[in-house]
Structure formats: structure tokens, C-alpha cells
């Protein structure tokens, strides 16, 4: 009888061990599934990090291009202002061979300092342009009676130039606001 009791206890212990083994197997299966999900998440994170790194490199390149474009825009604006000054100081000529009278006050020589970043060719071109403009301004000698006759025209031209400069300042301000945004 003791043998049967011992066999029954042993069978009961075996049933408990089998139940515990099944329960442990289920936990191991869920742990393996979690491990596979974690490995998949790590792979996705690695892929996302690679894409973010590529996007960051692209963004840096775009930023450098933007800086280059901004510098070019600033240089273009400076050159535009120089040209506006030169055009404003240039004498106006009629289509006829006779020169148009200039106001009584002689035009002062124009001086424009070249940008430090520009090459020597730009500076030479600007210097030759200034020489030509100053030479033309020195050749025109207004007559006193012509100055009185055309004084209203000159006043109108000066007012027109002032209005144009004001408009140009407003446009530059709008451009700066646009590029600042």
C-alpha cells in the first residue's frame, strides 16, 4: 500500500511538474515573441535613424545653398544700388546730337568702393565706368539761361527720382521681409 501511495504522490508531482512546464513554456513563447518584436522595433528605429541622418544631410546642403543664394542676393542688391546711383548721376542726353543741359551745380565725381570679396575684374570695370561717367559729366557745360529755362524740368526730374528711390526702398523692405520669413 505504501507503494501505491508513493506512486500516487509521484504521479501527482509529475502532473504538477507538467502543468508548471506548460505554463513556463507559454511564458517562454511570449518572451520569444516579445524579443522578436523588440528586434523588429530596433530594426525600424535603425532605419528611421538612417533616414533622419540622410534628411539632416540634405537639410545642411539646402542650408548651405540658401546661404550662397542669400549672399548672391545681397551682392546683387549692392550692385543694383551702385547702378542706381550711377544712373541717377549720369547726364540725360536727347536723341539729337546736342547735349541736354545739366543743372547749374556741377556733378561731384562718383566714388564707389568695391566689395572686398569681389575679384579685380569687377573693380576695374567699375573704375572704368566711373571714369567714363565723370568724363561725360565734365564735358557738359550748362549755359545759365538754359538752366533757368529748364529749372522746372529739373525739379520734376528730381521729384521723380525721389519718388522712385522711395519706391525702391519700399520694394527692398518687402524683399527683405519676404526673405526673412
FIKOLZA-1660 file (N, C-alpha, C; in steps of 0.1 Angstrom, whole numbers, plus 5000, padded with zeros to 4 digits):
% residues 181
   i   px   py   pz ch aa at
   1 5008 4988 5000  A  X  N
   1 5000 5000 5000  A  X CA
   1 5009 5013 5000  A  X  C
   2 5019 5012 5007  A  X  N
   2 5028 5024 5007  A  X CA
   2 5033 5026 4992  A  X  C
   3 5035 5016 4985  A  X  N
   3 5039 5017 4971  A  X CA
   3 5029 5025 4963  A  X  C
   4 5016 5022 4965  A  X  N
   4 5006 5028 4957  A  X CA
   4 5005 5043 4961  A  X  C
   5 5007 5046 4974  A  X  N
   5 5006 5059 4979  A  X CA
   5 5018 5067 4973  A  X  C
   6 5030 5061 4973  A  X  N
   6 5041 5067 4968  A  X CA
   6 5040 5069 4953  A  X  C
   7 5034 5060 4946  A  X  N
   7 5031 5061 4932  A  X CA
   7 5021 5072 4929  A  X  C
   8 5011 5073 4937  A  X  N
   8 5001 5084 4936  A  X CA
   8 5007 5097 4938  A  X  C
   9 5016 5098 4949  A  X  N
   9 5022 5111 4951  A  X CA
   9 5032 5115 4940  A  X  C
  10 5039 5105 4935  A  X  N
  10 5048 5107 4924  A  X CA
  10 5040 5111 4911  A  X  C
  11 5029 5105 4909  A  X  N
  11 5020 5109 4897  A  X CA
  11 5015 5123 4899  A  X  C
  12 5011 5126 4911  A  X  N
  12 5006 5140 4914  A  X CA
  12 5017 5150 4912  A  X  C
  13 5029 5147 4916  A  X  N
  13 5040 5156 4914  A  X CA
  13 5044 5157 4900  A  X  C
  14 5042 5146 4892  A  X  N
  14 5045 5147 4878  A  X CA
  14 5035 5155 4871  A  X  C
  15 5022 5155 4875  A  X  N
  15 5011 5163 4869  A  X CA
  15 5014 5177 4872  A  X  C
  16 5018 5180 4884  A  X  N
  16 5021 5194 4888  A  X CA
  16 5033 5199 4880  A  X  C
  17 5043 5191 4878  A  X  N
  17 5055 5195 4871  A  X CA
  17 5052 5197 4856  A  X  C
  18 5043 5188 4850  A  X  N
  18 5039 5190 4837  A  X CA
  18 5031 5203 4835  A  X  C
  19 5022 5206 4844  A  X  N
  19 5014 5219 4844  A  X CA
  19 5024 5231 4845  A  X  C
  20 5033 5230 4854  A  X  N
  20 5043 5241 4856  A  X CA
  20 5051 5242 4843  A  X  C
  21 5055 5231 4837  A  X  N
  21 5063 5231 4824  A  X CA
  21 5055 5238 4813  A  X  C
  22 5042 5235 4812  A  X  N
  22 5033 5241 4802  A  X CA
  22 5032 5256 4804  A  X  C
  23 5030 5259 4817  A  X  N
  23 5029 5274 4820  A  X CA
  23 5042 5281 4817  A  X  C
  24 5053 5275 4820  A  X  N
  24 5067 5280 4817  A  X CA
  24 5069 5281 4802  A  X  C
  25 5064 5271 4795  A  X  N
  25 5066 5271 4780  A  X CA
  25 5058 5283 4774  A  X  C
  26 5046 5286 4779  A  X  N
  26 5038 5297 4774  A  X CA
  26 5045 5310 4777  A  X  C
  27 5051 5311 4789  A  X  N
  27 5058 5324 4792  A  X CA
  27 5071 5325 4783  A  X  C
  28 5077 5314 4780  A  X  N
  28 5089 5315 4771  A  X CA
  28 5085 5318 4757  A  X  C
  29 5073 5313 4752  A  X  N
  29 5069 5317 4739  A  X CA
  29 5065 5331 4738  A  X  C
  30 5059 5337 4748  A  X  N
  30 5056 5351 4748  A  X CA
  30 5068 5359 4750  A  X  C
  31 5078 5355 4757  A  X  N
  31 5091 5362 4758  A  X CA
  31 5098 5362 4745  A  X  C
  32 5098 5351 4738  A  X  N
  32 5104 5350 4725  A  X CA
  32 5097 5359 4715  A  X  C
  33 5084 5360 4715  A  X  N
  33 5076 5369 4707  A  X CA
  33 5080 5383 4710  A  X  C
  34 5081 5386 4723  A  X  N
  34 5085 5400 4727  A  X CA
  34 5099 5403 4722  A  X  C
  35 5108 5393 4723  A  X  N
  35 5121 5395 4718  A  X CA
  35 5122 5398 4703  A  X  C
  36 5114 5391 4695  A  X  N
  36 5113 5393 4681  A  X CA
  36 5107 5407 4678  A  X  C
  37 5096 5411 4685  A  X  N
  37 5091 5424 4684  A  X CA
  37 5101 5435 4687  A  X  C
  38 5108 5432 4698  A  X  N
  38 5119 5442 4701  A  X CA
  38 5130 5443 4690  A  X  C
  39 5133 5432 4685  A  X  N
  39 5143 5432 4674  A  X CA
  39 5138 5439 4662  A  X  C
  40 5125 5437 4659  A  X  N
  40 5119 5444 4648  A  X CA
  40 5118 5459 4651  A  X  C
  41 5115 5463 4663  A  X  N
  41 5115 5477 4667  A  X CA
  41 5129 5483 4666  A  X  C
  42 5139 5476 4670  A  X  N
  42 5152 5481 4668  A  X CA
  42 5156 5483 4654  A  X  C
  43 5152 5474 4645  A  X  N
  43 5155 5475 4631  A  X CA
  43 5148 5487 4625  A  X  C
  44 5135 5489 4629  A  X  N
  44 5128 5500 4624  A  X CA
  44 5134 5513 4629  A  X  C
  45 5138 5513 4641  A  X  N
  45 5145 5525 4647  A  X CA
  45 5158 5528 4640  A  X  C
  46 5165 5518 4636  A  X  N
  46 5178 5520 4629  A  X CA
  46 5175 5525 4615  A  X  C
  47 5165 5520 4609  A  X  N
  47 5161 5525 4595  A  X CA
  47 5156 5540 4596  A  X  C
  48 5148 5543 4607  A  X  N
  48 5144 5557 4608  A  X CA
  48 5156 5566 4612  A  X  C
  49 5165 5561 4619  A  X  N
  49 5177 5570 4622  A  X CA
  49 5185 5572 4609  A  X  C
  50 5186 5562 4601  A  X  N
  50 5193 5564 4588  A  X CA
  50 5186 5574 4579  A  X  C
  51 5173 5573 4579  A  X  N
  51 5165 5583 4571  A  X CA
  51 5167 5597 4577  A  X  C
  52 5166 5598 4590  A  X  N
  52 5168 5611 4597  A  X CA
  52 5182 5617 4594  A  X  C
  53 5192 5608 4594  A  X  N
  53 5206 5613 4591  A  X CA
  53 5207 5618 4576  A  X  C
  54 5200 5611 4567  A  X  N
  54 5200 5615 4553  A  X CA
  54 5193 5628 4551  A  X  C
  55 5182 5629 4558  A  X  N
  55 5174 5642 4558  A  X CA
  55 5182 5653 4564  A  X  C
  56 5189 5651 4574  A  X  N
  56 5197 5661 4581  A  X CA
  56 5208 5665 4571  A  X  C
  57 5215 5656 4564  A  X  N
  57 5225 5659 4555  A  X CA
  57 5219 5668 4543  A  X  C
  58 5207 5664 4539  A  X  N
  58 5201 5671 4528  A  X CA
  58 5197 5685 4533  A  X  C
  59 5193 5686 4545  A  X  N
  59 5189 5699 4551  A  X CA
  59 5201 5708 4552  A  X  C
  60 5213 5703 4556  A  X  N
  60 5225 5710 4557  A  X CA
  60 5229 5715 4544  A  X  C
  61 5228 5707 4534  A  X  N
  61 5232 5711 4520  A  X CA
  61 5222 5722 4515  A  X  C
  62 5210 5721 4518  A  X  N
  62 5200 5731 4514  A  X CA
  62 5203 5744 4522  A  X  C
  63 5207 5743 4534  A  X  N
  63 5211 5755 4542  A  X CA
  63 5223 5762 4536  A  X  C
  64 5233 5754 4532  A  X  N
  64 5245 5760 4525  A  X CA
  64 5241 5767 4512  A  X  C
  65 5232 5760 4504  A  X  N
  65 5227 5766 4492  A  X CA
  65 5220 5779 4495  A  X  C
  66 5212 5779 4505  A  X  N
  66 5204 5791 4509  A  X CA
  66 5213 5802 4513  A  X  C
  67 5224 5799 4520  A  X  N
  67 5234 5809 4524  A  X CA
  67 5241 5815 4512  A  X  C
  68 5244 5806 4502  A  X  N
  68 5250 5811 4490  A  X CA
  68 5240 5820 4482  A  X  C
  69 5228 5816 4481  A  X  N
  69 5218 5824 4474  A  X CA
  69 5216 5837 4482  A  X  C
  70 5216 5837 4495  A  X  N
  70 5214 5849 4503  A  X CA
  70 5226 5859 4500  A  X  C
  71 5238 5853 4500  A  X  N
  71 5249 5862 4497  A  X CA
  71 5249 5868 4483  A  X  C
  72 5244 5859 4473  A  X  N
  72 5243 5865 4460  A  X CA
  72 5232 5875 4459  A  X  C
  73 5221 5874 4466  A  X  N
  73 5211 5884 4466  A  X CA
  73 5216 5897 4472  A  X  C
  74 5223 5896 4483  A  X  N
  74 5229 5908 4490  A  X CA
  74 5239 5915 4480  A  X  C
  75 5247 5907 4473  A  X  N
  75 5257 5913 4464  A  X CA
  75 5249 5920 4452  A  X  C
  76 5239 5913 4448  A  X  N
  76 5231 5918 4437  A  X CA
  76 5224 5931 4441  A  X  C
  77 5219 5932 4453  A  X  N
  77 5213 5944 4458  A  X CA
  77 5223 5955 4459  A  X  C
  78 5235 5952 4463  A  X  N
  78 5245 5962 4465  A  X CA
  78 5249 5968 4451  A  X  C
  79 5250 5959 4441  A  X  N
  79 5254 5963 4428  A  X CA
  79 5242 5971 4422  A  X  C
  80 5230 5967 4425  A  X  N
  80 5218 5974 4420  A  X CA
  80 5218 5988 4425  A  X  C
  81 5222 5990 4438  A  X  N
  81 5222 6003 4444  A  X CA
  81 5233 6011 4438  A  X  C
  82 5245 6005 4435  A  X  N
  82 5255 6012 4429  A  X CA
  82 5251 6017 4415  A  X  C
  83 5244 6008 4407  A  X  N
  83 5240 6012 4394  A  X CA
  83 5229 6023 4395  A  X  C
  84 5220 6022 4405  A  X  N
  84 5210 6033 4406  A  X CA
  84 5217 6046 4409  A  X  C
  85 5227 6046 4417  A  X  N
  85 5235 6059 4420  A  X CA
  85 5241 6064 4407  A  X  C
  86 5248 6055 4400  A  X  N
  86 5254 6059 4387  A  X CA
  86 5244 6064 4377  A  X  C
  87 5233 6057 4376  A  X  N
  87 5223 6061 4366  A  X CA
  87 5217 6075 4370  A  X  C
  88 5215 6076 4383  A  X  N
  88 5209 6089 4388  A  X CA
  88 5219 6101 4385  A  X  C
  89 5232 6098 4386  A  X  N
  89 5241 6109 4384  A  X CA
  89 5245 6111 4369  A  X  C
  90 5241 6102 4361  A  X  N
  90 5245 6102 4346  A  X CA
  90 5237 6114 4340  A  X  C
  91 5244 6121 4331  A  X  N
  91 5237 6132 4324  A  X CA
  91 5227 6126 4314  A  X  C
  92 5216 6133 4312  A  X  N
  92 5205 6129 4303  A  X CA
  92 5208 6135 4290  A  X  C
  93 5208 6127 4279  A  X  N
  93 5210 6132 4266  A  X CA
  93 5198 6130 4257  A  X  C
  94 5196 6139 4248  A  X  N
  94 5185 6138 4239  A  X CA
  94 5189 6129 4227  A  X  C
  95 5179 6125 4219  A  X  N
  95 5182 6117 4208  A  X CA
  95 5190 6125 4197  A  X  C
  96 5189 6138 4198  A  X  N
  96 5196 6147 4188  A  X CA
  96 5210 6147 4193  A  X  C
  97 5220 6151 4185  A  X  N
  97 5234 6151 4189  A  X CA
  97 5237 6162 4199  A  X  C
  98 5229 6172 4201  A  X  N
  98 5231 6183 4211  A  X CA
  98 5229 6177 4225  A  X  C
  99 5238 6180 4234  A  X  N
  99 5237 6175 4248  A  X CA
  99 5226 6183 4255  A  X  C
 100 5219 6176 4265  A  X  N
 100 5209 6182 4273  A  X CA
 100 5215 6190 4284  A  X  C
 101 5210 6202 4287  A  X  N
 101 5216 6210 4297  A  X CA
 101 5215 6203 4311  A  X  C
 102 5225 6206 4319  A  X  N
 102 5226 6200 4333  A  X CA
 102 5224 6211 4343  A  X  C
 103 5219 6209 4355  A  X  N
 103 5217 6219 4365  A  X CA
 103 5230 6227 4367  A  X  C
 104 5228 6239 4373  A  X  N
 104 5240 6248 4374  A  X CA
 104 5251 6242 4383  A  X  C
 105 5247 6234 4393  A  X  N
 105 5257 6228 4401  A  X CA
 105 5264 6216 4394  A  X  C
 106 5277 6217 4393  A  X  N
 106 5284 6206 4386  A  X CA
 106 5283 6193 4394  A  X  C
 107 5283 6182 4387  A  X  N
 107 5282 6169 4394  A  X CA
 107 5295 6165 4400  A  X  C
 108 5294 6161 4413  A  X  N
 108 5306 6157 4420  A  X CA
 108 5311 6143 4415  A  X  C
 109 5324 6141 4415  A  X  N
 109 5329 6128 4410  A  X CA
 109 5323 6116 4419  A  X  C
 110 5319 6106 4412  A  X  N
 110 5313 6094 4419  A  X CA
 110 5324 6085 4424  A  X  C
 111 5323 6081 4436  A  X  N
 111 5333 6071 4441  A  X CA
 111 5325 6059 4447  A  X  C
 112 5329 6048 4443  A  X  N
 112 5322 6035 4448  A  X CA
 112 5333 6026 4452  A  X  C
 113 5333 6022 4465  A  X  N
 113 5343 6012 4470  A  X CA
 113 5339 5998 4466  A  X  C
 114 5348 5991 4459  A  X  N
 114 5344 5977 4455  A  X CA
 114 5344 5968 4467  A  X  C
 115 5335 5958 4467  A  X  N
 115 5334 5949 4478  A  X CA
 115 5347 5941 4479  A  X  C
 116 5351 5938 4492  A  X  N
 116 5364 5931 4494  A  X CA
 116 5364 5917 4488  A  X  C
 117 5353 5911 4487  A  X  N
 117 5352 5897 4482  A  X CA
 117 5352 5896 4467  A  X  C
 118 5350 5907 4460  A  X  N
 118 5350 5906 4445  A  X CA
 118 5364 5905 4440  A  X  C
 119 5365 5900 4427  A  X  N
 119 5378 5899 4421  A  X CA
 119 5382 5913 4415  A  X  C
 120 5394 5914 4410  A  X  N
 120 5399 5926 4404  A  X CA
 120 5392 5930 4392  A  X  C
 121 5387 5921 4384  A  X  N
 121 5380 5924 4372  A  X CA
 121 5368 5933 4374  A  X  C
 122 5360 5930 4385  A  X  N
 122 5348 5938 4388  A  X CA
 122 5353 5952 4392  A  X  C
 123 5363 5953 4399  A  X  N
 123 5368 5967 4404  A  X CA
 123 5373 5975 4392  A  X  C
 124 5380 5968 4382  A  X  N
 124 5384 5975 4370  A  X CA
 124 5373 5980 4362  A  X  C
 125 5363 5972 4360  A  X  N
 125 5351 5976 4352  A  X CA
 125 5344 5987 4359  A  X  C
 126 5342 5987 4372  A  X  N
 126 5335 5998 4379  A  X CA
 126 5344 6011 4378  A  X  C
 127 5357 6009 4379  A  X  N
 127 5366 6021 4378  A  X CA
 127 5365 6027 4364  A  X  C
 128 5365 6019 4354  A  X  N
 128 5364 6024 4340  A  X CA
 128 5350 6031 4338  A  X  C
 129 5340 6025 4343  A  X  N
 129 5327 6031 4342  A  X CA
 129 5326 6044 4349  A  X  C
 130 5332 6045 4361  A  X  N
 130 5333 6058 4368  A  X CA
 130 5340 6069 4360  A  X  C
 131 5352 6065 4354  A  X  N
 131 5359 6074 4346  A  X CA
 131 5351 6079 4334  A  X  C
 132 5344 6070 4328  A  X  N
 132 5336 6075 4316  A  X CA
 132 5325 6084 4321  A  X  C
 133 5318 6081 4332  A  X  N
 133 5307 6089 4337  A  X CA
 133 5313 6103 4341  A  X  C
 134 5324 6103 4349  A  X  N
 134 5330 6116 4353  A  X CA
 134 5335 6124 4341  A  X  C
 135 5340 6117 4331  A  X  N
 135 5344 6124 4319  A  X CA
 135 5333 6130 4311  A  X  C
 136 5321 6123 4310  A  X  N
 136 5310 6129 4304  A  X CA
 136 5304 6140 4312  A  X  C
 137 5304 6139 4325  A  X  N
 137 5298 6150 4333  A  X CA
 137 5307 6162 4333  A  X  C
 138 5320 6160 4331  A  X  N
 138 5329 6172 4330  A  X CA
 138 5328 6179 4316  A  X  C
 139 5324 6172 4305  A  X  N
 139 5323 6177 4292  A  X CA
 139 5311 6186 4291  A  X  C
 140 5300 6183 4298  A  X  N
 140 5288 6191 4296  A  X CA
 140 5289 6204 4304  A  X  C
 141 5288 6215 4297  A  X  N
 141 5289 6228 4304  A  X CA
 141 5275 6235 4301  A  X  C
 142 5267 6236 4312  A  X  N
 142 5254 6242 4310  A  X CA
 142 5255 6257 4308  A  X  C
 143 5246 6263 4301  A  X  N
 143 5245 6277 4299  A  X CA
 143 5236 6282 4310  A  X  C
 144 5238 6294 4315  A  X  N
 144 5230 6300 4326  A  X CA
 144 5215 6301 4322  A  X  C
 145 5213 6306 4309  A  X  N
 145 5199 6308 4305  A  X CA
 145 5192 6295 4303  A  X  C
 146 5199 6284 4299  A  X  N
 146 5193 6271 4298  A  X CA
 146 5189 6266 4311  A  X  C
 147 5197 6268 4321  A  X  N
 147 5194 6264 4335  A  X CA
 147 5181 6270 4340  A  X  C
 148 5179 6283 4337  A  X  N
 148 5167 6289 4341  A  X CA
 148 5155 6284 4333  A  X  C
 149 5157 6281 4321  A  X  N
 149 5146 6276 4312  A  X CA
 149 5142 6262 4316  A  X  C
 150 5151 6254 4320  A  X  N
 150 5148 6240 4323  A  X CA
 150 5147 6238 4338  A  X  C
 151 5147 6248 4346  A  X  N
 151 5147 6246 4361  A  X CA
 151 5134 6238 4365  A  X  C
 152 5122 6241 4359  A  X  N
 152 5110 6233 4363  A  X CA
 152 5112 6218 4359  A  X  C
 153 5118 6216 4348  A  X  N
 153 5120 6202 4343  A  X CA
 153 5129 6195 4353  A  X  C
 154 5140 6202 4357  A  X  N
 154 5149 6195 4366  A  X CA
 154 5143 6193 4380  A  X  C
 155 5134 6202 4384  A  X  N
 155 5127 6200 4396  A  X CA
 155 5118 6188 4395  A  X  C
 156 5111 6186 4384  A  X  N
 156 5102 6175 4382  A  X CA
 156 5110 6162 4382  A  X  C
 157 5122 6162 4375  A  X  N
 157 5130 6150 4374  A  X CA
 157 5135 6147 4388  A  X  C
 158 5139 6157 4396  A  X  N
 158 5144 6154 4410  A  X CA
 158 5133 6148 4418  A  X  C
 159 5121 6153 4417  A  X  N
 159 5109 6148 4424  A  X CA
 159 5106 6134 4420  A  X  C
 160 5107 6131 4407  A  X  N
 160 5105 6118 4402  A  X CA
 160 5116 6108 4407  A  X  C
 161 5128 6113 4407  A  X  N
 161 5139 6104 4412  A  X CA
 161 5137 6101 4427  A  X  C
 162 5133 6112 4435  A  X  N
 162 5130 6109 4449  A  X CA
 162 5119 6099 4451  A  X  C
 163 5108 6101 4443  A  X  N
 163 5097 6091 4444  A  X CA
 163 5102 6077 4440  A  X  C
 164 5110 6076 4430  A  X  N
 164 5115 6063 4426  A  X CA
 164 5124 6057 4436  A  X  C
 165 5132 6065 4443  A  X  N
 165 5141 6059 4454  A  X CA
 165 5132 6055 4465  A  X  C
 166 5122 6062 4468  A  X  N
 166 5113 6058 4479  A  X CA
 166 5106 6045 4476  A  X  C
 167 5101 6044 4464  A  X  N
 167 5095 6031 4459  A  X CA
 167 5105 6020 4460  A  X  C
 168 5117 6022 4455  A  X  N
 168 5128 6012 4456  A  X CA
 168 5130 6008 4470  A  X  C
 169 5131 6017 4480  A  X  N
 169 5133 6014 4494  A  X CA
 169 5121 6005 4499  A  X  C
 170 5109 6009 4495  A  X  N
 170 5098 6001 4499  A  X CA
 170 5099 5987 4493  A  X  C
 171 5103 5986 4481  A  X  N
 171 5104 5972 4475  A  X CA
 171 5115 5964 4482  A  X  C
 172 5126 5971 4485  A  X  N
 172 5137 5964 4492  A  X CA
 172 5132 5959 4506  A  X  C
 173 5124 5967 4512  A  X  N
 173 5119 5964 4525  A  X CA
 173 5110 5951 4524  A  X  C
 174 5102 5951 4514  A  X  N
 174 5093 5940 4512  A  X CA
 174 5101 5927 4508  A  X  C
 175 5112 5929 4500  A  X  N
 175 5120 5918 4497  A  X CA
 175 5127 5912 4509  A  X  C
 176 5132 5921 4518  A  X  N
 176 5138 5917 4530  A  X CA
 176 5129 5910 4539  A  X  C
 177 5116 5915 4540  A  X  N
 177 5106 5908 4548  A  X CA
 177 5103 5894 4542  A  X  C
 178 5103 5893 4529  A  X  N
 178 5100 5880 4522  A  X CA
 178 5111 5870 4525  A  X  C
 179 5124 5875 4524  A  X  N
 179 5135 5866 4525  A  X CA
 179 5137 5863 4540  A  X  C
 180 5133 5872 4549  A  X  N
 180 5135 5869 4563  A  X CA
 180 5125 5858 4568  A  X  C
 181 5114 5857 4561  A  X  N
 181 5104 5847 4566  A  X CA
 181 5107 5833 4562  A  X  C
% end
